[in-house]
């Protein structure tokens, strides 16, 4: 039980460290390279939209494959 608790804490710590690293990188980009926050926000929206399109297409393809397999039986 203790081993799994330690593993969970270690994973959570690694996740937090990576999030702080990403935040530091974005702050550096904003300050050092004079990147505007609006361009970062618009790029984030574009990335999230494309991610939604990809996940939606994968879900639709999975649904089609499942329907095709059900029809064959």
Secondary structure as UniProt FT lines:
FT   HELIX           2..32
FT   HELIX           37..72
//
